[in-house]
């Protein structure tokens, strides 16, 4: 196990540090306060029933532990790649690679899910076409530079928070809304709450985007530990208020049966004029998530390409825009193909499994920190690691099997590459 006490060595083709605390927080909010709050409440309610809020609280606890571990590690290793870098430096090359593999593959699936969500809300009859168009446009925005991405994220977050604020204020006070008990009923099971937490965690995972932008943040040792908990805290508060508001309108059973929970809650509350507003907010939220996801996946791809775990050509940084332009174009192309050919329900569970595996490695890495390196309280990485593993295996069986198979395939590919590399080195030494 490697326990380096100094940041990773300087890498070639450094990115430009432009983002302050506010920009980093907004990128995190754009990742978290996205399509998840519009889409994940219904499946979580189906799993947990009246225990939905317990699942939300559990997901928030695990997310807090993950955020704290990630923030301490990001301050020590302010380089693009997030847990790919932390795992490599603290646990060894294989664990860093596995984290990067889980992130790139899982979040590529998330990109496709967000793009399809945009299409479903904007033009249900042309979902796939709109999804591909969204990927192309946002890849172009990211290609033009991270500052432009941060500015667009600022607009998106403002719009989404405004829509959700209207939901929180209007729904519970609208005429015709019946009082619904929010206490836990006899139908709630531990397994249901855990599965709901795993599904809701999908919507919390965006704070990783702040860590993966380590090379583009000003004063990362100060900025990243501040930005991550601020973004997470705002998100938890927003999600809790929205969940309570929708439960008050639809109740656990109505929410579980809803295809578009916030839209149906608007109708049930007698606020039909809000339906197009909610639909537009959902589409904008998904765009915000997609923007930040492409940003984060391309940076982890850059870090893995620098270490030759992916084609080294993807490590190129544009001389003018100072972004990993080849990685962004490749990621955008793969996401566009996935958005054109897959179904949203088939990618969310797989993505959740990969994200939880990624954060499990982050917490294991944080456990190895010394007090002089800013180690968090021991209970934080312990709860974070165990929570990630429990929630991952509480997901639907198909997601567990698919996610496990992909992680295993990545591990086998790593082993084969090491064997081939070792063999070629032996032949050259002869």
Phi and psi in degrees as a GROMACS rama.xvg file:
@    title "Ramachandran Plot"
@    xaxis  label "Phi"
@    yaxis  label "Psi"
@TYPE xy
-92.1039  133.594  UNK-2
-128.07  58.0252  UNK-3
-62.6361  138.995  UNK-4
-103.233  4.29448  UNK-5
-125.152  155.227  UNK-6
-60.1902  160.99  UNK-7
-59.3654  148.076  UNK-8
-61.3916  158.36  UNK-9
-60.1922  138.644  UNK-10
-107.969  156.766  UNK-11
-71.5384  163.201  UNK-12
54.1083  56.5153  UNK-13
-67.269  147.266  UNK-14
-83.9602  162.528  UNK-15
-89.4246  132.265  UNK-16
-84.6556  109.981  UNK-17
-127.615  -19.6912  UNK-18
-91.9053  131.232  UNK-19
-97.1016  -170.273  UNK-20
-60.4889  -46.843  UNK-21
-61.4197  -44.3666  UNK-22
-64.4841  -41.4198  UNK-23
-64.6333  -40.9699  UNK-24
-62.6104  -43.0017  UNK-25
-65.1964  -37.8612  UNK-26
-64.8086  -40.631  UNK-27
-63.5936  -42.454  UNK-28
-65.6965  -39.5851  UNK-29
-62.3859  -28.3302  UNK-30
-80.2295  -40.8966  UNK-31
-86.6036  -48.7684  UNK-32
-84.6637  74.0802  UNK-33
-131.068  -141.028  UNK-34
-65.1053  -20.9675  UNK-35
-56.3081  -44.0814  UNK-36
-69.3339  -24.8176  UNK-37
-85.4536  -22.6142  UNK-38
-116.846  -28.7469  UNK-39
-86.0587  -14.9544  UNK-40
-64.1239  -40.6598  UNK-41
-66.5526  -52.1074  UNK-42
-62.7842  -31.87  UNK-43
-66.7292  -39.2655  UNK-44
-66.8575  -35.9321  UNK-45
-63.3138  -34.478  UNK-46
-78.0154  -41.5429  UNK-47
-108.871  -13.165  UNK-48
60.7071  -130.154  UNK-49
-73.1192  -2.57892  UNK-50
-89.8161  15.0948  UNK-51
-54.8773  -45.4948  UNK-52
-66.9833  -29.9502  UNK-53
-65.103  -41.7122  UNK-54
-62.3598  -39.8102  UNK-55
-63.7978  -42.3931  UNK-56
-64.3698  -41.9305  UNK-57
-64.0031  -43.9035  UNK-58
-60.6293  -38.4087  UNK-59
-66.3884  -39.062  UNK-60
-63.1318  -48.0609  UNK-61
-62.4082  -41.9216  UNK-62
-62.9314  -37.9596  UNK-63
-63.3065  -44.6756  UNK-64
-62.4769  -43.5125  UNK-65
-62.9414  -41.2285  UNK-66
-64.6323  -42.165  UNK-67
-65.0055  -46.1107  UNK-68
-61.2669  -44.059  UNK-69
-64.7586  -39.3098  UNK-70
-64.2325  -43.6163  UNK-71
-64.8164  -40.0491  UNK-72
-70.6281  -39.3181  UNK-73
-65.8004  -34.2514  UNK-74
-66.5798  -32.9299  UNK-75
-81.6063  -33.0419  UNK-76
-126.247  76.4164  UNK-77
-80.2909  63.1813  UNK-78
-126.225  153.876  UNK-79
-60.5687  140.016  UNK-80
128.424  -20.967  UNK-81
58.3623  -129.567  UNK-82
-65.4802  -21.0476  UNK-83
-57.2497  -43.5544  UNK-84
-71.9551  -44.2304  UNK-85
-63.5915  -46.1886  UNK-86
-62.4002  -39.9604  UNK-87
-64.1791  -43.6509  UNK-88
-76.6377  -32.0976  UNK-89
-99.6751  -34.3558  UNK-90
-112.858  -19.8464  UNK-91
123.844  163.497  UNK-92
-60.0985  -39.8438  UNK-93
-62.4321  -44.8902  UNK-94
-69.1563  -33.4155  UNK-95
-64.753  -44.146  UNK-96
-60.4128  -45.1699  UNK-97
-62.943  -38.8209  UNK-98
-63.1908  -45.6753  UNK-99
-62.7751  -40.7108  UNK-100
-62.4503  -46.4154  UNK-101
-61.4713  -39.7825  UNK-102
-69.1285  -50.9235  UNK-103
-62.3596  -46.7752  UNK-104
-70.3914  -47.2234  UNK-105
-63.9815  -43.1984  UNK-106
-76.7269  -24.2642  UNK-107
-63.3813  -39.9971  UNK-108
-63.3994  -38.6243  UNK-109
-62.6279  -40.0696  UNK-110
-57.7736  -45.5785  UNK-111
-62.3283  -40.7655  UNK-112
-63.1272  -42.3122  UNK-113
-66.5204  -40.713  UNK-114
-62.7611  -41.7765  UNK-115
-66.6909  -32.2433  UNK-116
-64.8362  -41.6678  UNK-117
-56.6237  -48.4516  UNK-118
-62.8608  -40.3492  UNK-119
-63.4855  -34.8873  UNK-120
-86.9142  -35.631  UNK-121
-80.0471  -40.9492  UNK-122
-153.936  82.2458  UNK-123
-53.4549  -31.7952  UNK-124
-76.8092  -13.2919  UNK-125
-131.726  45.5681  UNK-126
-56.634  -49.8169  UNK-127
-68.2208  -39.4366  UNK-128
-64.8676  -44.34  UNK-129
-65.2517  -38.0964  UNK-130
-60.7873  -45.6843  UNK-131
-63.9471  -42.3083  UNK-132
-61.1014  -40.9398  UNK-133
-61.9723  -41.6399  UNK-134
-62.6185  -43.9674  UNK-135
-62.6976  -45.8439  UNK-136
-64.9603  -46.1093  UNK-137
-72.8507  -30.0256  UNK-138
-63.5233  -39.0981  UNK-139
-64.3796  -39.2538  UNK-140
-62.9935  -46.8152  UNK-141
-62.9278  -36.6923  UNK-142
-61.971  -32.4426  UNK-143
-77.0102  -6.54432  UNK-144
129.039  147.484  UNK-145
-67.6902  -28.6871  UNK-146
-63.9786  -41.1193  UNK-147
-64.9933  -35.41  UNK-148
-63.5035  -42.3529  UNK-149
-64.8767  -38.2761  UNK-150
-66.1984  -43.1949  UNK-151
-65.2527  -38.9057  UNK-152
-61.2415  -37.8495  UNK-153
-58.1497  -44.4604  UNK-154
-64.8103  -45.8444  UNK-155
-61.9975  -46.8191  UNK-156
-61.0259  -40.8451  UNK-157
-60.5208  -45.2091  UNK-158
-63.0483  -47.1396  UNK-159
-66.0132  -43.8055  UNK-160
-63.3148  -34.8508  UNK-161
-64.1011  -45.7341  UNK-162
-62.0569  -44.9563  UNK-163
-67.3627  -33.5367  UNK-164
-63.6788  -40.1597  UNK-165
-62.0572  -42.2077  UNK-166
-58.5439  -47.8984  UNK-167
-64.6893  -38.113  UNK-168
-80.685  -43.0036  UNK-169
-83.3888  -44.974  UNK-170
-56.9125  -54.6716  UNK-171
-67.9183  -18.5435  UNK-172
-102.904  -0.573085  UNK-173
-74.0492  153.126  UNK-174
-66.9584  148.056  UNK-175
87.7101  -2.73844  UNK-176
-83.5807  122.77  UNK-177
-85.4604  150.646  UNK-178
-71.9315  127.984  UNK-179
-118.31  131.767  UNK-180
-72.9148  134.844  UNK-181
-105.478  9.14919  UNK-182
-78.104  165.052  UNK-183
-78.7165  127.952  UNK-184
-92.2048  177.419  UNK-185
-71.688  -14.8959  UNK-186
-77.7809  -7.99702  UNK-187
-78.7581  132.624  UNK-188
-121.707  157.665  UNK-189
-62.0495  -41.5615  UNK-190
-62.4571  -39.4458  UNK-191
-65.212  -41.8621  UNK-192
-64.3994  -41.9332  UNK-193
-63.7447  -42.69  UNK-194
-65.9615  -39.5433  UNK-195
-61.779  -41.0454  UNK-196
-62.9634  -40.3748  UNK-197
-63.7914  -40.121  UNK-198
-69.3651  -40.6129  UNK-199
-71.1374  -27.8199  UNK-200
-61.0693  -30.0109  UNK-201
-52.714  -35.71  UNK-202
-82.8861  -14.7193  UNK-203
-90.8134  -16.4247  UNK-204
-72.752  0.563754  UNK-205
-68.5704  -14.6302  UNK-206
-65.8605  -15.9639  UNK-207
-61.3165  -26.7944  UNK-208
-61.9147  -32.2197  UNK-209
-65.7483  -44.1372  UNK-210
-66.2776  -37.8885  UNK-211
-70.7937  -12.0452  UNK-212
-96.8739  24.5544  UNK-213
-53.86  -32.6078  UNK-214
-82.4083  -7.61474  UNK-215
-114.78  11.3629  UNK-216
-106.41  133.131  UNK-217
-71.7028  137.615  UNK-218
46.6514  62.6758  UNK-219
-59.8245  -31.5881  UNK-220
-62.1556  -26.642  UNK-221
-100.531  -39.9569  UNK-222
-70.5904  -49.1473  UNK-223
-64.7859  -48.204  UNK-224
-62.026  -24.1014  UNK-225
-81.871  -42.3834  UNK-226
-69.785  -40.6446  UNK-227
-62.9098  -53.3661  UNK-228
-66.8092  -30.5448  UNK-229
-64.0013  -48.2433  UNK-230
-62.7115  -42.4094  UNK-231
-66.0172  -42.9629  UNK-232
-61.7674  -43.0789  UNK-233
-62.1404  -42.0738  UNK-234
-64.9041  -44.5953  UNK-235
-59.0323  -45.2032  UNK-236
-61.4459  -44.5814  UNK-237
-63.4561  -46.4404  UNK-238
-61.4338  -42.4756  UNK-239
-63.2166  -44.4248  UNK-240
-64.0036  -42.8386  UNK-241
-66.9403  -42.8869  UNK-242
-60.6168  -44.5013  UNK-243
-63.9263  -43.369  UNK-244
-60.6548  -44.7633  UNK-245
-70.1621  -37.5682  UNK-246
-63.4743  -38.5986  UNK-247
-62.6942  -30.5024  UNK-248
-86.551  -49.332  UNK-249
-97.7753  -25.3426  UNK-250
75.1985  164.84  UNK-251
-59.0601  -43.4039  UNK-252
-67.8688  -43.856  UNK-253
-64.2452  -38.9367  UNK-254
-66.0938  -40.9998  UNK-255
-62.3623  -31.7463  UNK-256
-90.0443  -2.98352  UNK-257
-78.4031  135.856  UNK-258
-82.6535  -39.598  UNK-259
-128.604  87.3337  UNK-260
-53.2522  -47.7231  UNK-261
-71.2984  -34.0486  UNK-262
-66.2387  -44.9006  UNK-263
-68.9733  -32.2683  UNK-264
-66.6774  -36.9885  UNK-265
-62.5578  -42.6252  UNK-266
-66.1997  -43.4661  UNK-267
-64.6088  -29.943  UNK-268
-83.3063  1.60318  UNK-269
74.474  21.1892  UNK-270
-110.414  59.6113  UNK-271
-60.1695  -28.7346  UNK-272
-64.6745  -20.9654  UNK-273
-83.648  -12.8263  UNK-274
-56.8284  -51.7534  UNK-275
-64.072  -30.145  UNK-276
-66.6353  -44.475  UNK-277
-64.8138  -42.1614  UNK-278
-60.5446  -43.5328  UNK-279
-65.4665  -39.5549  UNK-280
-63.2038  -38.8636  UNK-281
-63.7748  -42.4279  UNK-282
-65.1678  -43.1735  UNK-283
-65.0012  -39.6387  UNK-284
-62.0787  -43.0541  UNK-285
-64.4991  -37.3984  UNK-286
-61.8174  -41.3698  UNK-287
-62.2032  -43.8051  UNK-288
-63.1995  -43.6311  UNK-289
-62.6725  -42.1034  UNK-290
-58.0059  -49.9515  UNK-291
-70.8324  -34.25  UNK-292
-64.1914  -46.168  UNK-293
-61.2495  -38.3914  UNK-294
-60.009  -48.7249  UNK-295
-70.7088  -42.4441  UNK-296
-63.8986  -39.7295  UNK-297
-65.7739  -33.6853  UNK-298
-71.8249  -38.7542  UNK-299
-68.7085  -36.7474  UNK-300
-60.451  -42.3109  UNK-301
-57.0074  -48.9749  UNK-302
-63.1352  -42.431  UNK-303
-69.1843  -33.6631  UNK-304
-68.7476  -35.0213  UNK-305
-59.5863  -33.1041  UNK-306
-95.3598  10.0323  UNK-307
66.6509  18.3611  UNK-308
-78.5446  -20.6312  UNK-309
-127.566  164.853  UNK-310
-49.9297  129.075  UNK-311
-64.2358  -22.0569  UNK-312
-59.7584  -25.1031  UNK-313
-74.6952  -5.75254  UNK-314
-84.6898  -0.636339  UNK-315
-66.5422  140.379  UNK-316
-113.845  131.002  UNK-317
-62.3274  130.415  UNK-318
-65.5239  -25.5758  UNK-319
-96.9834  -51.8074  UNK-320
-83.1808  -15.293  UNK-321
57.6332  46.2011  UNK-322
-130.629  156.453  UNK-323
-75.7401  78.2886  UNK-324
-66.0465  -37.7997  UNK-325
-68.1672  -41.9137  UNK-326
-61.3524  -41.7022  UNK-327
-64.667  -40.2554  UNK-328
-67.9167  -40.4744  UNK-329
-66.652  -45.989  UNK-330
-60.3419  -44.9528  UNK-331
-60.1563  -40.6101  UNK-332
-65.4605  -43.4708  UNK-333
-64.345  -43.1471  UNK-334
-64.5958  -39.2775  UNK-335
-61.7369  -42.0694  UNK-336
-64.2898  -44.257  UNK-337
-62.7521  -41.5077  UNK-338
-65.3425  -28.1691  UNK-339
-82.3246  -17.2  UNK-340
-125.102  -9.52167  UNK-341
-112.957  173.291  UNK-342
-112.504  141.136  UNK-343
-59.8885  -36.0543  UNK-344
-68.2817  -24.7645  UNK-345
-81.9003  -12.5848  UNK-346
-108.591  -21.0481  UNK-347
-68.3629  -46.8416  UNK-348
-62.5603  -42.1171  UNK-349
-61.5871  -42.4858  UNK-350
-63.32  -42.5814  UNK-351
-59.7531  -42.2238  UNK-352
-62.3113  -44.1191  UNK-353
-64.7158  -40.2264  UNK-354
-65.1001  -42.7498  UNK-355
-66.0251  -37.0266  UNK-356
-63.6788  -40.2716  UNK-357
-58.9384  -47.2774  UNK-358
-75.0875  -25.3456  UNK-359
-60.6971  -41.72  UNK-360
-68.8116  -34.0203  UNK-361
-62.1231  -44.2137  UNK-362
-67.3345  -39.2859  UNK-363
-62.4336  -36.1376  UNK-364
-67.2899  -41.4253  UNK-365
-64.0717  -30.9015  UNK-366
-59.3503  -30.1356  UNK-367
-82.3074  -6.7558  UNK-368
-67.2911  147.491  UNK-369
-91.0673  161.227  UNK-370
-56.2784  -36.0389  UNK-371
-68.0998  -16.6214  UNK-372
-97.2117  8.81098  UNK-373
84.0128  30.8604  UNK-374
-59.1521  133.04  UNK-375
-73.3479  170.247  UNK-376
-55.8093  140.088  UNK-377
-55.466  -32.0757  UNK-378
-64.3494  -26.3221  UNK-379
-68.4298  -54.3463  UNK-380
-66.6091  -27.6062  UNK-381
-66.2974  -49.9355  UNK-382
-65.0119  -40.698  UNK-383
-62.9528  -46.4836  UNK-384
-64.6587  -50.0509  UNK-385
-65.5292  -37.9588  UNK-386
-63.6945  -42.381  UNK-387
-61.5317  -44.1513  UNK-388
-66.0622  -43.9889  UNK-389
-63.2478  -47.2959  UNK-390
-66.0914  -35.7189  UNK-391
-62.0146  -44.7203  UNK-392
-85.7236  -3.0791  UNK-393
-89.1005  -8.49928  UNK-394
-66.3598  164.839  UNK-395
-52.7032  146.113  UNK-396
-56.5834  -38.3918  UNK-397
-61.6047  -38.5885  UNK-398
-67.5431  -40.1737  UNK-399
-64.1784  -46.1031  UNK-400
-65.7539  -44.7988  UNK-401
-66.4786  -46.539  UNK-402
-62.5495  -42.6496  UNK-403
-63.2392  -39.626  UNK-404
-64.5634  -40.673  UNK-405
-68.357  -40.9584  UNK-406
-62.4378  -41.1764  UNK-407
-63.5127  -41.6783  UNK-408
-60.6143  -40.0723  UNK-409
-64.3746  -40.5529  UNK-410
-64.8202  -40.6988  UNK-411
-64.4188  -42.5476  UNK-412
-61.2555  -39.6487  UNK-413
-62.1734  -45.68  UNK-414
-64.1697  -42.666  UNK-415
-62.8112  -43.1891  UNK-416
-61.129  -42.8173  UNK-417
-63.5057  -39.6156  UNK-418
-65.1278  -44.0175  UNK-419
-66.921  -40.4243  UNK-420
-63.9848  -44.1107  UNK-421
-63.1919  -38.6108  UNK-422
-65.4158  -43.7654  UNK-423
-67.2803  -36.5931  UNK-424
-64.2908  -38.5656  UNK-425
-64.9376  -41.9851  UNK-426
-65.7922  -38.3522  UNK-427
-67.0677  -35.7174  UNK-428
-67.9085  -25.4553  UNK-429
